[in-house]
Amino acid sequence: MIGKGNAMEMILTGEMIGAKRALELGLVTHVVAGEELLSKAASIAGNLLKNSPNALNKAITAVNASDQTAAGFNVEMDQFSNCFGTEDFKEGVQAFLEKRKPNF
């Protein structure tokens, strides 16, 4: 995760950074050669598709709202609690109990 100091420095200086520095700051999670880009993206997308679409939506909403304030944490808690009781939640628990992959 990028610290406020790093973000502030980048905003105020307008300094361009390379892929290695972006990785160090946590702005990106992977750095790959151009010819590996589509393969890596497909791999990540495949991993995402194994998860509940509802849970992914709630996680994205929570991350986007999380600004290290009480309001951001409240959104995160609300989004997390909204996952309980859904069909995706029930399928995930059932699949876990039956030791199989969930069918979302």
N, C-alpha and C positions, 0 to 999 in steps of 0.2 A: 504494500500500500504506500502511496506517495505521501510524504509528510508535508504539512503546510509550508514549512520553510523551503523545501525543494520546489513546490508549486509556485510559491511567491517569487523565488529567485527566477524561475523560468518566465513567469508573467512579466515581471518588472524589467528583466534584461532583454527579453525577446530572443535569447540565445537558442540557436538550433542545436539539437543533440542527435547523436547517432543511435543506432539500434542497441549497441552494447550498453550505453548510458541509460537508455529508456528501460532496458531490462533491469539494470541495477536499481533504478528508481521505482520499479514496480509498475511502470506505465504499460508494459507489455509482459505477457507471460511466456512467450516463445520468440526466438529469433532463428529463422531458417533461411537458407539460400533460396533465391527466386524460383528455381526449378522444383523446390520441395514445398512451395507455398500451398498449392492446391491439395496436395496429398495430406499435409498437416491439417489444413482447414477441414477436409473431409473426415479425417480421423477425429478431430474435436467434435464436429457435428454429429458423427456416429455415436460418440459417447453421450452427447446431450440427448439424443433421441432415445436412449435407454431409460431416461427419466420421465417422470410424470410431466406432461405439458402444463398442467395446473400449477404444480410445485415450481417449475421453471419460471412461469409468469410471476408468481408471488415472490420468488427470490430476486428477480430482476427489479420488480417494484421496490422491494425492501432496500436493495443496494442503491438504487437511484435516489431513494429518499434519505438514506443514511448520511447524515452530515455531522455526526458525533454530537448531536443535541438530543434533548429529550424527545422532541417531535420526531426526529429520524428514528430513534429507538422504538417509539410507540408505533410507527408505521411498520417497522420490522416485526414487532410482536404481533400486530394485527394480521399482517400477511402470513406469518407462520401459523397462527391459530386458525386462519381461514382454510388451511389445508386439511385440518382434521374433519372427519365426517364426509369427505368427498368420495366419489367413486374411485378416483385415483388412489386416495389414501387406503381405502378398503382393499383394493387390488394389490397395492404394495405390501400391506401387512399379510394378506393371504398368501401371496407369492413367497414372502419371506418364510412363513410358517411351513409352506409346502416345499421349500427349498428349490424354487424354480424362478426363472426370470419373469418379472411382471409384464403384463400385456396392457400397455397404456393406449 
